[in-house]
Amino acid sequence: MSDKGDVDLTGAKQNTGVWLVKVPKYLAQQWAKSTGRGDVGKLRISKNQGKAEVSFTLNEELTTLESTGEKASVVQVPREHPFTMQTVGGQTLTVFTETASDKLALEGVVVQRAECRPAVSENYMKLKKLQIEESSKPVRLSQQLDKAVTTNYKPVSNHAYNLEYDKKKKEEGKRARADKQQVLDMLFSAFEKHQFYNIKDLVDITKQPVIYLKEILRDIGIYNVKGTHKNTWELRPEYRHYQGEEEKAE
C-alpha cells in the first residue's frame, strides 16, 4: 500500500526488466553535473566464452574532479569501470519512480544486480589519495584570540556536539565509528601496501571498533582459517591490486 494513492502498474504489464547497479560516490556526483548536457558515457556488453562482460566508459568531459579545501587541486577520475555481475538471489526487487504530481509508478522488476568499480589506474590511485587526504582533515580548528569576545558567541566549557561525541564513545567503547566510506578508503589504502593483515593491525590502522570493522571486512575481504596466512584478512580477488601483480602484467 502507498500513502500517495494509486500506483501506476503499467511497467508490470509490460514485464520490464531493469538492472540494479551500485556505483562509486564520485561517479554519481559526476553524472549529476551532466544534467541536460547529453550522455554521461557508454555501456558495453559483450560475451566471453558464454559469460557476459559489462563495462562503462565515462564521458571524457566528466572526468575532471576539483577538490575543496585550502589547497584546491584537480584530478582526473577513472574513465573505465568494469562491472562485477551478481545474481538477484531469489529476491523480488522492483524500481519505482515519483512523478511531479507525487504519484508512484512501477518502472520494472530487477533482473540483474551489478557493482560498477573503477579499473585500477594512475588516475584511480590519485583519486584514492585525494579522498584519504580529504577524510583526514580536522573538522575543527583552534584560533588564538587577541582580545576578549564581546559578542553573544562567547566560548563555552563544552559544546553540545562534544558532549554528544563523548556519549557515543561511551556507548560504543573507546573507539567511535567513522563513516563506512572513510573506513573503506583506509582499508584499501592499507591493502595496497600489504596483502595480509590480522584484525589487531587493522584496528590500529583504522581506529574502529572490532565488531564494526569485521562487518565491513566481510563485504570486501576473505578471512584465512588455515594455511601459511592463518588468522589473517586479505581482499577479495575483485578488489585486489598489488605492485607485484602490476609488474607481472607488464
PAZAFI-207110 format. One record per atom (N, C-alpha, C): residue number from 0; atom name; x, y, z negated. Coordinates in steps of 0.1 Angstrom, whole numbers, always signed. Example, Ala and Ser with C-alpha at 12.3 -4.5 7.8 and 13.67 -1.06 7.14 Angstrom:
BEGIN
REC resi name    xx    yy    zz
REC    0    N  +132   -57   -78
REC    0   CA  +123   -45   -78
REC    0    C  +132   -33   -78
REC    1    N  +128   -22   -71
REC    1   CA  +137   -11   -71
REC    1    C  +129    +0   -79
This chain:
BEGIN
REC resi name    xx    yy    zz
REC    0    N    +8   -12    +0
REC    0   CA    +0    +0    +0
REC    0    C    +9   +13    +0
REC    1    N    +5   +23    +7
REC    1   CA   +12   +35    +8
REC    1    C    +4   +46    +2
REC    2    N   +10   +56    -6
REC    2   CA    +3   +67   -11
REC    2    C    +2   +78    -1
REC    3    N    +6   +76   +11
REC    3   CA    +5   +86   +22
REC    3    C    -7   +82   +32
REC    4    N   -16   +73   +28
REC    4   CA   -27   +69   +36
REC    4    C   -24   +57   +45
REC    5    N   -31   +57   +56
REC    5   CA   -29   +45   +65
REC    5    C   -15   +45   +72
REC    6    N   -10   +33   +74
REC    6   CA    +3   +32   +81
REC    6    C    +1   +28   +95
REC    7    N    +8   +35  +104
REC    7   CA    +8   +32  +118
REC    7    C   +15   +19  +121
REC    8    N    +8    +8  +125
REC    8   CA   +15    -5  +127
REC    8    C   +17    -9  +141
REC    9    N   +18    +1  +150
REC    9   CA   +20    -1  +164
REC    9    C   +32    -9  +167
REC   10    N   +43    -6  +159
REC   10   CA   +55   -13  +160
REC   10    C   +54   -28  +157
REC   11    N   +45   -32  +148
REC   11   CA   +44   -46  +145
REC   11    C   +37   -53  +157
REC   12    N   +28   -46  +164
REC   12   CA   +21   -52  +175
REC   12    C   +30   -54  +187
REC   13    N   +40   -45  +188
REC   13   CA   +50   -46  +199
REC   13    C   +61   -56  +196
REC   14    N   +61   -61  +183
REC   14   CA   +72   -70  +179
REC   14    C   +86   -65  +182
REC   15    N   +88   -52  +178
REC   15   CA  +101   -45  +180
REC   15    C  +111   -50  +170
REC   16    N  +123   -54  +175
REC   16   CA  +133   -59  +166
REC   16    C  +144   -47  +165
REC   17    N  +149   -45  +153
REC   17   CA  +158   -34  +151
REC   17    C  +170   -40  +143
REC   18    N  +182   -32  +144
REC   18   CA  +194   -36  +137
REC   18    C  +195   -27  +125
REC   19    N  +199   -33  +113
REC   19   CA  +202   -25  +101
REC   19    C  +218   -25  +100
REC   20    N  +223   -13  +102
REC   20   CA  +238   -12  +103
REC   20    C  +243    -2   +92
REC   21    N  +253    -7   +84
REC   21   CA  +259    +1   +74
REC   21    C  +271    +8   +80
REC   22    N  +272   +21   +78
REC   22   CA  +283   +29   +84
REC   22    C  +290   +37   +73
REC   23    N  +303   +40   +76
REC   23   CA  +310   +48   +66
REC   23    C  +304   +62   +64
REC   24    N  +306   +68   +53
REC   24   CA  +300   +81   +50
REC   24    C  +305   +92   +59
REC   25    N  +318   +92   +63
REC   25   CA  +323  +102   +71
REC   25    C  +317  +101   +85
REC   26    N  +314   +89   +90
REC   26   CA  +308   +87  +103
REC   26    C  +294   +93  +104
REC   27    N  +286   +91   +93
REC   27   CA  +272   +96   +92
REC   27    C  +273  +111   +92
REC   28    N  +283  +117   +85
REC   28   CA  +284  +132   +85
REC   28    C  +288  +137   +99
REC   29    N  +296  +130  +106
REC   29   CA  +300  +135  +119
REC   29    C  +288  +134  +129
REC   30    N  +279  +123  +127
REC   30   CA  +267  +122  +135
REC   30    C  +258  +134  +133
REC   31    N  +257  +138  +120
REC   31   CA  +248  +149  +117
REC   31    C  +252  +162  +124
REC   32    N  +264  +163  +127
REC   32   CA  +269  +175  +133
REC   32    C  +264  +176  +148
REC   33    N  +261  +165  +154
REC   33   CA  +258  +164  +168
REC   33    C  +243  +166  +171
REC   34    N  +235  +170  +161
REC   34   CA  +220  +171  +163
REC   34    C  +217  +180  +175
REC   35    N  +210  +175  +184
REC   35   CA  +206  +183  +196
REC   35    C  +217  +185  +206
REC   36    N  +229  +179  +204
REC   36   CA  +240  +182  +213
REC   36    C  +244  +170  +222
REC   37    N  +236  +160  +223
REC   37   CA  +239  +148  +231
REC   37    C  +242  +136  +223
REC   38    N  +249  +126  +230
REC   38   CA  +252  +113  +224
REC   38    C  +263  +115  +214
REC   39    N  +262  +106  +204
REC   39   CA  +273  +105  +193
REC   39    C  +284   +95  +197
REC   40    N  +281   +87  +206
REC   40   CA  +291   +77  +210
REC   40    C  +285   +66  +219
REC   41    N  +293   +55  +221
REC   41   CA  +289   +44  +229
REC   41    C  +289   +31  +221
REC   42    N  +279   +23  +223
REC   42   CA  +279   +10  +216
REC   42    C  +282    -1  +227
REC   43    N  +291   -10  +224
REC   43   CA  +295   -21  +234
REC   43    C  +291   -34  +228
REC   44    N  +284   -42  +235
REC   44   CA  +280   -56  +231
REC   44    C  +285   -65  +241
REC   45    N  +293   -75  +237
REC   45   CA  +299   -85  +247
REC   45    C  +299   -98  +240
REC   46    N  +302  -108  +248
REC   46   CA  +303  -122  +242
REC   46    C  +317  -128  +245
REC   47    N  +322  -134  +234
REC   47   CA  +335  -141  +235
REC   47    C  +333  -155  +230
REC   48    N  +334  -164  +239
REC   48   CA  +332  -179  +236
REC   48    C  +318  -181  +229
REC   49    N  +308  -174  +235
REC   49   CA  +295  -175  +230
REC   49    C  +291  -167  +217
REC   50    N  +301  -160  +212
REC   50   CA  +299  -152  +200
REC   50    C  +298  -138  +203
REC   51    N  +288  -131  +198
REC   51   CA  +286  -117  +201
REC   51    C  +297  -108  +194
REC   52    N  +303   -99  +202
REC   52   CA  +312   -89  +197
REC   52    C  +307   -75  +199
REC   53    N  +306   -68  +189
REC   53   CA  +300   -54  +190
REC   53    C  +309   -44  +184
REC   54    N  +310   -33  +191
REC   54   CA  +319   -22  +187
REC   54    C  +313    -9  +190
REC   55    N  +316    +2  +183
REC   55   CA  +311   +15  +185
REC   55    C  +323   +25  +187
REC   56    N  +322   +33  +198
REC   56   CA  +332   +43  +200
REC   56    C  +326   +57  +198
REC   57    N  +332   +64  +189
REC   57   CA  +327   +77  +186
REC   57    C  +330   +87  +197
REC   58    N  +321   +96  +200
REC   58   CA  +323  +107  +209
REC   58    C  +335  +115  +205
REC   59    N  +344  +118  +215
REC   59   CA  +357  +124  +212
REC   59    C  +355  +138  +206
REC   60    N  +343  +145  +209
REC   60   CA  +341  +158  +204
REC   60    C  +337  +158  +189
REC   61    N  +335  +146  +183
REC   61   CA  +331  +145  +169
REC   61    C  +342  +139  +161
REC   62    N  +354  +138  +166
REC   62   CA  +365  +132  +159
REC   62    C  +372  +141  +149
REC   63    N  +370  +154  +150
REC   63   CA  +377  +164  +142
REC   63    C  +370  +166  +128
REC   64    N  +377  +163  +117
REC   64   CA  +371  +165  +104
REC   64    C  +380  +175   +96
REC   65    N  +373  +185   +91
REC   65   CA  +380  +196   +84
REC   65    C  +378  +193   +69
REC   66    N  +389  +193   +61
REC   66   CA  +389  +191   +47
REC   66    C  +386  +204   +40
REC   67    N  +381  +203   +28
REC   67   CA  +378  +215   +20
REC   67    C  +389  +216    +9
REC   68    N  +389  +228    +2
REC   68   CA  +399  +229    -9
REC   68    C  +408  +241    -6
REC   69    N  +418  +242   -15
REC   69   CA  +428  +252   -14
REC   69    C  +436  +251    -1
REC   70    N  +441  +239    +2
REC   70   CA  +449  +237   +14
REC   70    C  +440  +230   +24
REC   71    N  +433  +238   +33
REC   71   CA  +425  +232   +43
REC   71    C  +433  +225   +53
REC   72    N  +429  +214   +58
REC   72   CA  +436  +206   +68
REC   72    C  +426  +200   +78
REC   73    N  +431  +196   +89
REC   73   CA  +423  +189   +99
REC   73    C  +428  +176  +102
REC   74    N  +420  +165  +102
REC   74   CA  +424  +152  +105
REC   74    C  +414  +147  +116
REC   75    N  +420  +137  +123
REC   75   CA  +412  +131  +134
REC   75    C  +406  +118  +128
REC   76    N  +393  +116  +128
REC   76   CA  +387  +104  +123
REC   76    C  +388   +93  +134
REC   77    N  +388   +80  +130
REC   77   CA  +389   +70  +140
REC   77    C  +378   +70  +150
REC   78    N  +381   +66  +162
REC   78   CA  +370   +65  +172
REC   78    C  +365   +51  +173
REC   79    N  +373   +41  +172
REC   79   CA  +369   +27  +174
REC   79    C  +364   +21  +161
REC   80    N  +352   +15  +161
REC   80   CA  +346    +9  +149
REC   80    C  +340    -4  +153
REC   81    N  +347   -15  +151
REC   81   CA  +341   -28  +153
REC   81    C  +331   -32  +143
REC   82    N  +321   -40  +147
REC   82   CA  +310   -44  +138
REC   82    C  +313   -58  +132
REC   83    N  +310   -59  +119
REC   83   CA  +310   -72  +113
REC   83    C  +296   -77  +112
REC   84    N  +292   -87  +119
REC   84   CA  +278   -91  +120
REC   84    C  +274  -100  +108
REC   85    N  +262   -98  +104
REC   85   CA  +257  -106   +93
REC   85    C  +243  -111   +96
REC   86    N  +239  -122   +90
REC   86   CA  +225  -127   +92
REC   86    C  +216  -119   +82
REC   87    N  +203  -120   +86
REC   87   CA  +193  -114   +77
REC   87    C  +191  -122   +64
REC   88    N  +194  -134   +65
REC   88   CA  +194  -143   +53
REC   88    C  +180  -146   +48
REC   89    N  +171  -148   +57
REC   89   CA  +157  -153   +53
REC   89    C  +149  -142   +47
REC   90    N  +154  -129   +47
REC   90   CA  +146  -118   +42
REC   90    C  +138  -112   +53
REC   91    N  +127  -106   +49
REC   91   CA  +119   -98   +58
REC   91    C  +121   -83   +55
REC   92    N  +128   -77   +64
REC   92   CA  +131   -63   +62
REC   92    C  +125   -55   +74
REC   93    N  +119   -43   +70
REC   93   CA  +112   -35   +80
REC   93    C  +117   -21   +80
REC   94    N  +116   -14   +91
REC   94   CA  +120    +0   +91
REC   94    C  +108    +9   +93
REC   95    N  +106   +19   +85
REC   95   CA   +95   +29   +86
REC   95    C  +101   +43   +89
REC   96    N   +93   +51   +96
REC   96   CA   +96   +65   +98
REC   96    C   +85   +73   +92
REC   97    N   +88   +86   +89
REC   97   CA   +78   +95   +84
REC   97    C   +76  +107   +94
REC   98    N   +64  +109   +98
REC   98   CA   +61  +119  +108
REC   98    C   +60  +133  +101
REC   99    N   +59  +143  +109
REC   99   CA   +58  +157  +104
REC   99    C   +45  +158   +95
REC  100    N   +35  +150   +98
REC  100   CA   +23  +151   +90
REC  100    C   +23  +142   +78
REC  101    N   +35  +137   +74
REC  101   CA   +37  +128   +63
REC  101    C   +30  +115   +64
REC  102    N   +29  +110   +77
REC  102   CA   +23   +97   +79
REC  102    C   +34   +87   +82
REC  103    N   +33   +75   +76
REC  103   CA   +43   +65   +78
REC  103    C   +40   +56   +90
REC  104    N   +50   +53   +98
REC  104   CA   +48   +44  +109
REC  104    C   +59   +33  +109
REC  105    N   +55   +21  +112
REC  105   CA   +63   +10  +113
REC  105    C   +71   +10  +126
REC  106    N   +84   +10  +125
REC  106   CA   +92   +11  +137
REC  106    C   +96    -3  +142
REC  107    N   +98   -13  +133
REC  107   CA  +101   -26  +137
REC  107    C  +106   -34  +126
REC  108    N  +109   -47  +129
REC  108   CA  +114   -57  +119
REC  108    C  +129   -59  +121
REC  109    N  +137   -59  +110
REC  109   CA  +151   -61  +111
REC  109    C  +154   -75  +115
REC  110    N  +161   -76  +127
REC  110   CA  +165   -89  +132
REC  110    C  +180   -92  +131
REC  111    N  +188   -81  +128
REC  111   CA  +202   -83  +127
REC  111    C  +208   -73  +117
REC  112    N  +217   -77  +109
REC  112   CA  +224   -68  +100
REC  112    C  +239   -67  +104
REC  113    N  +245   -56  +102
REC  113   CA  +259   -54  +106
REC  113    C  +265   -44   +97
REC  114    N  +279   -44   +96
REC  114   CA  +286   -34   +89
REC  114    C  +296   -28   +99
REC  115    N  +296   -15  +101
REC  115   CA  +304    -8  +110
REC  115    C  +316    -2  +102
REC  116    N  +328    -7  +106
REC  116   CA  +340    -3   +99
REC  116    C  +351    +2  +109
REC  117    N  +359   +12  +105
REC  117   CA  +369   +17  +114
REC  117    C  +380    +7  +117
REC  118    N  +385    +7  +129
REC  118   CA  +396    +0  +132
REC  118    C  +409    +6  +126
REC  119    N  +417    -2  +119
REC  119   CA  +429    +4  +112
REC  119    C  +438   +10  +122
REC  120    N  +441   +23  +120
REC  120   CA  +450   +31  +129
REC  120    C  +457   +42  +121
REC  121    N  +465   +49  +128
REC  121   CA  +472   +60  +121
REC  121    C  +462   +71  +116
REC  122    N  +452   +74  +125
REC  122   CA  +441   +83  +121
REC  122    C  +434   +78  +108
REC  123    N  +431   +65  +108
REC  123   CA  +424   +59   +97
REC  123    C  +432   +61   +84
REC  124    N  +445   +58   +85
REC  124   CA  +453   +59   +73
REC  124    C  +454   +74   +68
REC  125    N  +454   +83   +77
REC  125   CA  +454   +97   +73
REC  125    C  +441  +101   +66
REC  126    N  +430   +96   +72
REC  126   CA  +417   +99   +66
REC  126    C  +416   +93   +52
REC  127    N  +421   +80   +50
REC  127   CA  +420   +74   +36
REC  127    C  +429   +82   +26
REC  128    N  +440   +87   +31
REC  128   CA  +449   +95   +22
REC  128    C  +442  +108   +18
REC  129    N  +435  +114   +28
REC  129   CA  +428  +127   +25
REC  129    C  +417  +124   +15
REC  130    N  +409  +113   +17
REC  130   CA  +398  +110    +8
REC  130    C  +403  +108    -6
REC  131    N  +415  +101    -8
REC  131   CA  +420   +99   -21
REC  131    C  +425  +112   -27
REC  132    N  +431  +120   -19
REC  132   CA  +435  +133   -25
REC  132    C  +423  +142   -29
REC  133    N  +412  +142   -21
REC  133   CA  +401  +149   -25
REC  133    C  +394  +144   -38
REC  134    N  +394  +131   -39
REC  134   CA  +388  +125   -51
REC  134    C  +396  +127   -64
REC  135    N  +409  +129   -62
REC  135   CA  +418  +131   -74
REC  135    C  +419  +145   -78
REC  136    N  +413  +154   -71
REC  136   CA  +414  +169   -75
REC  136    C  +406  +171   -88
REC  137    N  +411  +179   -97
REC  137   CA  +404  +181  -110
REC  137    C  +391  +188  -108
REC  138    N  +381  +184  -115
REC  138   CA  +368  +191  -114
REC  138    C  +368  +204  -121
REC  139    N  +375  +205  -132
REC  139   CA  +376  +218  -140
REC  139    C  +390  +223  -140
REC  140    N  +391  +237  -140
REC  140   CA  +404  +243  -141
REC  140    C  +404  +253  -153
REC  141    N  +415  +255  -159
REC  141   CA  +416  +264  -170
REC  141    C  +423  +277  -165
REC  142    N  +419  +288  -172
REC  142   CA  +424  +301  -169
REC  142    C  +426  +309  -181
REC  143    N  +438  +315  -182
REC  143   CA  +441  +323  -194
REC  143    C  +435  +337  -193
REC  144    N  +428  +342  -204
REC  144   CA  +421  +354  -205
REC  144    C  +430  +365  -211
REC  145    N  +431  +377  -204
REC  145   CA  +439  +388  -209
REC  145    C  +432  +396  -220
REC  146    N  +419  +395  -220
REC  146   CA  +411  +403  -229
REC  146    C  +399  +395  -233
REC  147    N  +392  +400  -244
REC  147   CA  +381  +393  -249
REC  147    C  +369  +393  -239
REC  148    N  +361  +383  -239
REC  148   CA  +350  +382  -230
REC  148    C  +338  +390  -236
REC  149    N  +333  +400  -228
REC  149   CA  +322  +408  -233
REC  149    C  +309  +406  -227
REC  150    N  +309  +396  -218
REC  150   CA  +296  +392  -211
REC  150    C  +289  +381  -219
REC  151    N  +278  +377  -214
REC  151   CA  +270  +366  -221
REC  151    C  +276  +353  -219
REC  152    N  +286  +352  -210
REC  152   CA  +292  +339  -207
REC  152    C  +305  +337  -216
REC  153    N  +303  +337  -229
REC  153   CA  +314  +335  -238
REC  153    C  +317  +320  -240
REC  154    N  +330  +318  -243
REC  154   CA  +334  +304  -245
REC  154    C  +326  +297  -256
REC  155    N  +324  +284  -255
REC  155   CA  +317  +276  -265
REC  155    C  +326  +265  -269
REC  156    N  +324  +260  -281
REC  156   CA  +333  +250  -286
REC  156    C  +332  +237  -278
REC  157    N  +321  +234  -272
REC  157   CA  +320  +222  -264
REC  157    C  +308  +223  -255
REC  158    N  +310  +221  -242
REC  158   CA  +300  +223  -232
REC  158    C  +291  +211  -232
REC  159    N  +278  +213  -226
REC  159   CA  +269  +202  -226
REC  159    C  +274  +190  -218
REC  160    N  +280  +193  -206
REC  160   CA  +285  +182  -198
REC  160    C  +296  +174  -204
REC  161    N  +304  +181  -213
REC  161   CA  +314  +174  -221
REC  161    C  +308  +164  -231
REC  162    N  +298  +169  -237
REC  162   CA  +290  +160  -247
REC  162    C  +284  +148  -240
REC  163    N  +279  +151  -228
REC  163   CA  +272  +140  -221
REC  163    C  +283  +130  -216
REC  164    N  +295  +135  -212
REC  164   CA  +305  +126  -208
REC  164    C  +310  +118  -219
REC  165    N  +312  +124  -231
REC  165   CA  +316  +117  -243
REC  165    C  +306  +106  -247
REC  166    N  +294  +109  -246
REC  166   CA  +283   +99  -249
REC  166    C  +284   +88  -239
REC  167    N  +286   +91  -227
REC  167   CA  +287   +80  -217
REC  167    C  +299   +71  -219
REC  168    N  +310   +77  -223
REC  168   CA  +322   +69  -226
REC  168    C  +320   +60  -238
REC  169    N  +312   +64  -248
REC  169   CA  +309   +56  -260
REC  169    C  +300   +44  -256
REC  170    N  +291   +47  -247
REC  170   CA  +281   +37  -243
REC  170    C  +288   +26  -235
REC  171    N  +297   +30  -226
REC  171   CA  +304   +21  -217
REC  171    C  +317   +16  -221
REC  172    N  +322   +21  -233
REC  172   CA  +335   +17  -237
REC  172    C  +345   +29  -235
REC  173    N  +358   +25  -235
REC  173   CA  +368   +36  -234
REC  173    C  +369   +41  -220
REC  174    N  +364   +34  -210
REC  174   CA  +365   +38  -196
REC  174    C  +351   +42  -191
REC  175    N  +350   +54  -184
REC  175   CA  +338   +58  -178
REC  175    C  +338   +54  -163
REC  176    N  +326   +50  -158
REC  176   CA  +325   +45  -145
REC  176    C  +327   +57  -135
REC  177    N  +335   +55  -125
REC  177   CA  +336   +65  -114
REC  177    C  +327   +61  -103
REC  178    N  +325   +70   -93
REC  178   CA  +317   +68   -81
REC  178    C  +323   +56   -74
REC  179    N  +313   +47   -69
REC  179   CA  +318   +34   -63
REC  179    C  +327   +37   -51
REC  180    N  +324   +47   -43
REC  180   CA  +332   +50   -31
REC  180    C  +346   +54   -35
REC  181    N  +347   +61   -47
REC  181   CA  +360   +65   -52
REC  181    C  +368   +53   -56
REC  182    N  +362   +44   -63
REC  182   CA  +368   +31   -67
REC  182    C  +373   +23   -55
REC  183    N  +364   +22   -45
REC  183   CA  +368   +15   -33
REC  183    C  +380   +21   -26
REC  184    N  +381   +34   -26
REC  184   CA  +393   +41   -20
REC  184    C  +405   +38   -27
REC  185    N  +405   +37   -41
REC  185   CA  +416   +34   -49
REC  185    C  +421   +19   -47
REC  186    N  +411   +10   -45
REC  186   CA  +414    -4   -43
REC  186    C  +420    -6   -30
REC  187    N  +414    +0   -19
REC  187   CA  +420    -2    -6
REC  187    C  +434    +4    -5
REC  188    N  +437   +15   -12
REC  188   CA  +450   +21   -12
REC  188    C  +460   +12   -19
REC  189    N  +455    +5   -30
REC  189   CA  +464    -4   -37
REC  189    C  +467   -17   -29
REC  190    N  +457   -22   -22
REC  190   CA  +459   -34   -14
REC  190    C  +467   -32    -2
REC  191    N  +469   -19    +2
REC  191   CA  +477   -16   +13
REC  191    C  +492   -18    +9
REC  192    N  +495   -17    -4
REC  192   CA  +509   -19    -9
REC  192    C  +512   -33   -12
REC  193    N  +502   -40   -18
REC  193   CA  +504   -54   -22
REC  193    C  +492   -63   -19
REC  194    N  +494   -75   -16
REC  194   CA  +483   -84   -12
REC  194    C  +475   -89   -24
REC  195    N  +482   -92   -35
REC  195   CA  +476   -99   -46
REC  195    C  +477   -90   -59
REC  196    N  +467   -90   -66
REC  196   CA  +467   -83   -79
REC  196    C  +459   -91   -89
REC  197    N  +463   -91  -102
REC  197   CA  +455   -96  -112
REC  197    C  +445   -85  -117
REC  198    N  +435   -89  -124
REC  198   CA  +425   -79  -128
REC  198    C  +430   -69  -138
REC  199    N  +440   -72  -146
REC  199   CA  +446   -63  -155
REC  199    C  +453   -51  -148
REC  200    N  +460   -55  -137
REC  200   CA  +467   -44  -129
REC  200    C  +457   -35  -122
REC  201    N  +446   -41  -117
REC  201   CA  +436   -33  -110
REC  201    C  +429   -24  -120
REC  202    N  +427   -29  -132
REC  202   CA  +421   -20  -143
REC  202    C  +430    -8  -146
REC  203    N  +443   -11  -147
REC  203   CA  +453    +0  -149
REC  203    C  +453   +10  -138
REC  204    N  +451    +5  -125
REC  204   CA  +452   +14  -114
REC  204    C  +440   +23  -113
REC  205    N  +428   +16  -114
REC  205   CA  +415   +23  -112
REC  205    C  +409   +30  -125
REC  206    N  +414   +26  -137
REC  206   CA  +409   +31  -149
REC  206    C  +394   +29  -151
REC  207    N  +389   +17  -146
REC  207   CA  +375   +14  -146
REC  207    C  +372    +2  -156
REC  208    N  +360    +2  -161
REC  208   CA  +356   -10  -169
REC  208    C  +357   -23  -162
REC  209    N  +361   -33  -168
REC  209   CA  +364   -46  -162
REC  209    C  +351   -51  -155
REC  210    N  +340   -51  -161
REC  210   CA  +328   -57  -156
REC  210    C  +324   -49  -143
REC  211    N  +324   -36  -143
REC  211   CA  +321   -27  -132
REC  211    C  +331   -30  -120
REC  212    N  +344   -31  -124
REC  212   CA  +354   -33  -114
REC  212    C  +352   -47  -107
REC  213    N  +348   -57  -114
REC  213   CA  +346   -70  -108
REC  213    C  +334   -70   -99
REC  214    N  +324   -63  -102
REC  214   CA  +312   -62   -94
REC  214    C  +316   -56   -80
REC  215    N  +325   -46   -80
REC  215   CA  +329   -40   -67
REC  215    C  +339   -50   -60
REC  216    N  +348   -57   -67
REC  216   CA  +357   -66   -61
REC  216    C  +350   -78   -54
REC  217    N  +339   -82   -60
REC  217   CA  +331   -93   -53
REC  217    C  +326   -89   -39
REC  218    N  +324   -76   -37
REC  218   CA  +319   -72   -24
REC  218    C  +331   -72   -13
REC  219    N  +343   -70   -17
REC  219   CA  +354   -68    -8
REC  219    C  +365   -78    -9
REC  220    N  +365   -86   -20
REC  220   CA  +377   -94   -23
REC  220    C  +374  -109   -25
REC  221    N  +384  -116   -27
REC  221   CA  +384  -131   -29
REC  221    C  +392  -133   -42
REC  222    N  +387  -141   -51
REC  222   CA  +394  -145   -63
REC  222    C  +400  -159   -62
REC  223    N  +413  -159   -63
REC  223   CA  +420  -172   -61
REC  223    C  +420  -180   -75
REC  224    N  +414  -192   -74
REC  224   CA  +413  -200   -86
REC  224    C  +424  -211   -87
REC  225    N  +432  -212   -76
REC  225   CA  +442  -222   -77
REC  225    C  +453  -218   -67
REC  226    N  +464  -226   -67
REC  226   CA  +475  -223   -57
REC  226    C  +485  -214   -63
REC  227    N  +494  -209   -55
REC  227   CA  +505  -200   -59
REC  227    C  +501  -187   -66
REC  228    N  +490  -182   -60
REC  228   CA  +485  -169   -65
REC  228    C  +472  -171   -73
REC  229    N  +472  -181   -82
REC  229   CA  +461  -184   -91
REC  229    C  +458  -172  -100
REC  230    N  +445  -170  -102
REC  230   CA  +440  -159  -111
REC  230    C  +443  -145  -106
REC  231    N  +444  -144   -92
REC  231   CA  +446  -130   -86
REC  231    C  +435  -127   -76
REC  232    N  +434  -114   -73
REC  232   CA  +424  -110   -63
REC  232    C  +432  -106   -50
REC  233    N  +425  -108   -39
REC  233   CA  +430  -103   -26
REC  233    C  +418   -99   -18
REC  234    N  +420   -91    -7
REC  234   CA  +410   -86    +1
REC  234    C  +404   -97   +10
REC  235    N  +392   -96   +14
REC  235   CA  +386  -105   +24
REC  235    C  +393  -102   +37
REC  236    N  +393  -112   +46
REC  236   CA  +401  -111   +59
REC  236    C  +397   -99   +67
REC  237    N  +384   -95   +67
REC  237   CA  +379   -84   +75
REC  237    C  +384   -70   +70
REC  238    N  +389   -70   +57
REC  238   CA  +393   -57   +51
REC  238    C  +408   -56   +50
REC  239    N  +415   -67   +54
REC  239   CA  +430   -67   +52
REC  239    C  +437   -59   +62
REC  240    N  +448   -52   +58
REC  240   CA  +457   -45   +67
REC  240    C  +470   -44   +59
REC  241    N  +480   -52   +63
REC  241   CA  +493   -52   +56
REC  241    C  +504   -48   +67
REC  242    N  +514   -42   +62
REC  242   CA  +525   -38   +70
REC  242    C  +531   -49   +78
REC  243    N  +532   -61   +71
REC  243   CA  +538   -73   +77
REC  243    C  +530   -77   +89
REC  244    N  +517   -77   +88
REC  244   CA  +508   -82   +98
REC  244    C  +509   -72  +110
REC  245    N  +510   -59  +108
REC  245   CA  +511   -49  +118
REC  245    C  +524   -51  +126
REC  246    N  +535   -55  +120
REC  246   CA  +547   -57  +127
REC  246    C  +546   -70  +136
REC  247    N  +540   -80  +131
REC  247   CA  +538   -92  +138
REC  247    C  +530   -90  +151
REC  248    N  +519   -81  +149
REC  248   CA  +511   -79  +160
REC  248    C  +518   -71  +171
REC  249    N  +528   -63  +167
REC  249   CA  +536   -56  +177
REC  249    C  +545   -65  +184
